[in-house]
Amino acid sequence: MDPDLSKGLNSLQKYNMDYLPTKTAIPLDGRKISPLYGPYIRLLTKDSEGVSKRVNSDGQMIISIRAAKVEKKSLPIVMYKESRLTTKQNRNKQQTYTLNEINQPQVTVNKGRNTFKLSFQTPKIVSILFITSIISWVTILVYFTYEKIKFSK
């Protein structure tokens, strides 16, 4: 028995997503297939194709691509509505890209190492709901404290 148990997990790499954020059917061989099922493996970029990914402590994903020439490449990620893709060199500059059928960004890469940052911008409604929830809990605690003091007199 091989003591390196990671070999089994490495051989079972999954290159397809469980869910694709697209509302339209994907054309394949002259027919349309469902975005949740079907053979969309031809669209996916595998990490082993000169691409590496890691996640920073602040939750941003750093994607590095090595390219031999200037060309258009698909990143091995899926973009959602609140996703933000920037170049590492220009932190405030939004990266210009197009999306393929399964919402993978297709970017122009330069010769050498190209680095991109993927982040997620929380919608404002989430912050509003969070603040509303805190205010509600504080109000309930103050009310029950007041009632307890009033009842004990």
N, C-alpha and C positions, 0 to 999 in steps of 0.2 A: 504494500500500500504506500502510495506517494505521500510524504508528509506535507507537501505544499497543496493545501486545499483550495487555494485561489485559482488553480488551473481550471477547475470545473466552471467557476463563475466567468472566467475570461473567455472560455470557449462558447459561452451562451450569451454573448452580447446581443442586445436587442437594438436594431437600427430603426425600427418604426415606432411611431408614437401611438398611444392608446386613443388619443383624441386629436383631431385636427380642427383648428378654429376657422373653418370655412363653411359658408352656407350654400355653396354651389357644388354641383357634382363635378368630379374630375374627369376630363376626357382621357380615354385610354383605348387605343386600337379601334377608333371609330365608334365607340360607345361611351356612355357616361356611367361612372361608377359612384357609389356612395362615398362621401368623404370619411366616414367612420370605418368602412370596411373596404377591402379590395387591395389589389396589388400596386400600391403606390411606392414601393421600394425603389423604383427607378428614379424617383425625384429626390430621395434622401441623400445627404452628404454624410459620409461616415467619418468619424474622428480620425481614423488612421490615414486619411488622405491629406497629410501635411497640416492638420488642424489640431490644436490643443485647447482645452477649456479648463478653467478653474474658477472658483467662487471666492471673492474677497470677504473679509470679515463684515463689511457693510452691506453684503448681499448682492453686490454687482457681479455679474459673470464676465470674466475676461476671456476673450476668444482670440487666439493667435493663429495666423495663417502664414505659411511660407510659400512664396510663389517664385517661379523661375522667370516669369515675364509679367508684363501688365496684361491682366485679363479679368473677365467677369467670373465670379465664383459664387456658389450658394453656401451660406453659412449653415452649420448643422444645428440650427435652433428654429423655433417657431415663434413668430411675432403675434402678439395679441394687441388689442386696442390700446392698452396702457403701456406697452413696451416702448422703451427708448433705446436706440442704438446710436452710439457716438464713437468717434475715433479716440484712441487713448491720447494722441498728441493734442487734439483740440477738444478738451473736455466739455465745453459749452456748445460746440458745433454739432448739430444733429447730422448723422451720416445720411447721405443720399443713397437710396436703394430702391429696388423694385421687389415685388413679392411674386413668387411662383404660385401654382395652384394650391399648395398646402401651406401658404403663408411663410415660407422660408425667405429671408432676405437675400437678394442677389446683389452683391457689391462689386465694385471695381477695385482690384487689389494691385498694388505696385510690386515691382521686383523686390524680393527680400522678405523681411518680416513685416507683417501688417497686424496691428492690434486693435480690437474693437471692444467696447464696453456695452453690455446689455444690462439695463436696469428697468425697474417697474415703478411707474408713478402711480401712487394710490389715488383713486378718484376723490374729489373734494367731498362727495356725499358720505364717504366712509369716515372722514374726520368729523363731519357735522354729526353723524349718528353716534360716534364715540363720545363726543362732548355732551350730547343730549343724554346719553346713557349715564355718564358720570353725574351730571346735574340731577337726574332722576334718582339715582342711588343716594346721593347726599341729601336730597329733599326727603326721601323716605326715612333715612336714619335720623334726621333732625325731627321729623314728625313723631316717630316712635319714641325718641328720647324725651321730647316734650310731653307726650301722652303718659309716659312712665313717671315723669316727675310730677305731673298734674295728678295722676292717680294715686301716687304715694302720699300726697298731702292730706 
